[in-house]
Amino acid sequence: MHKRYLEENRPTLYHQLVLKGTIKTYLADLNEQAQQRLEAIIHQMKKNEGVTEQLKMRDQMQWVRQMNSIRQRAEEIIADELIYT
C-alpha cells in the first residue's frame, strides 16, 4: 500500500529509493514497524475495552465481534500513521 502511495503521491522519493536500490529495504522496515505498532495498538485496545480470555470462554461470538472491531480500527490507525504519510 505504501509503495503505491509513494508512486502516486511522492514520485520523487519513490524514484530516489528505486535508483538507490533501497526500496525493498525501506518497505520491509516500514512493514515491520507497522506490524509492531499494530500489535501494540491491539493489545492496548483489548485492555481498555475489557476483551479478555474469560470473555472468549464465556461468549466466543462476542469476543470475535470485538476483536474484529479492534483489528479494523487498529489497521485504520496504522494506515493513517505509517502508510499514507
C-alpha positions as CSV (number, residue, x, y, z in Angstrom):
1,M,0.0,0.0,0.0
2,H,2.8,2.4,0.9
3,K,4.6,1.7,-2.4
4,R,1.5,2.6,-4.3
5,Y,1.2,5.8,-2.1
6,L,4.8,6.7,-2.9
7,E,4.3,6.1,-6.6
8,E,1.2,8.2,-6.8
9,N,1.9,11.0,-4.2
10,R,5.6,11.1,-3.7
11,P,7.1,10.1,-7.1
12,T,10.4,11.9,-6.4
13,L,11.0,10.0,-3.2
14,Y,9.9,6.7,-4.9
15,H,12.3,7.2,-7.8
16,Q,15.2,8.0,-5.4
17,L,14.6,4.8,-3.5
18,V,14.4,2.8,-6.6
19,L,17.5,4.3,-8.1
20,K,19.5,3.7,-4.8
21,G,18.2,0.2,-4.7
22,T,16.7,0.6,-1.3
23,I,13.0,0.5,-2.0
24,K,12.7,-3.1,-0.8
25,T,14.6,-2.5,2.4
26,Y,12.6,0.7,3.0
27,L,9.3,-1.1,2.5
28,A,10.3,-4.1,4.6
29,D,11.4,-1.8,7.5
30,L,8.1,0.1,7.3
31,N,6.2,-3.2,7.2
32,E,8.0,-4.4,10.4
33,Q,7.2,-1.1,12.1
34,A,3.6,-1.3,11.1
35,Q,3.3,-4.8,12.4
36,Q,4.8,-4.0,15.8
37,R,2.6,-0.9,16.1
38,L,-0.5,-2.9,15.1
39,E,0.2,-5.5,17.8
40,A,0.8,-2.7,20.4
41,I,-2.5,-0.9,19.5
42,I,-4.5,-4.1,19.5
43,H,-3.1,-5.0,23.0
44,Q,-3.9,-1.6,24.3
45,M,-7.4,-1.6,22.9
46,K,-8.1,-5.1,24.2
47,K,-7.0,-3.9,27.7
48,N,-9.1,-0.7,27.5
49,E,-12.2,-2.5,26.3
50,G,-12.0,-5.5,28.6
51,V,-11.6,-8.1,25.8
52,T,-10.1,-11.0,27.8
53,E,-9.7,-14.7,27.6
54,Q,-12.6,-15.0,30.1
55,L,-14.9,-13.3,27.6
56,K,-13.6,-15.6,24.9
57,M,-14.5,-18.7,27.1
58,R,-17.9,-17.2,28.1
59,D,-19.1,-15.7,24.8
60,Q,-17.0,-16.6,21.8
61,M,-19.1,-14.7,19.3
62,Q,-19.0,-11.5,21.3
63,W,-15.2,-11.9,21.6
64,V,-14.9,-12.4,17.8
65,R,-17.0,-9.3,17.1
66,Q,-15.0,-7.2,19.5
67,M,-11.7,-8.5,18.2
68,N,-12.7,-7.8,14.6
69,S,-13.7,-4.3,15.5
70,I,-10.4,-3.7,17.4
71,R,-8.3,-5.1,14.5
72,Q,-10.2,-3.0,11.9
73,R,-9.8,0.2,13.9
74,A,-6.1,-0.6,14.6
75,E,-5.5,-1.1,10.9
76,E,-7.1,2.2,10.1
77,I,-4.8,3.9,12.7
78,I,-1.7,2.3,11.2
79,A,-2.8,3.3,7.7
80,D,-3.1,6.9,8.8
81,E,0.1,6.9,10.8
82,L,2.5,5.0,8.7
83,I,1.2,4.0,5.3
84,Y,-0.3,7.3,4.0
85,T,2.2,9.7,5.3
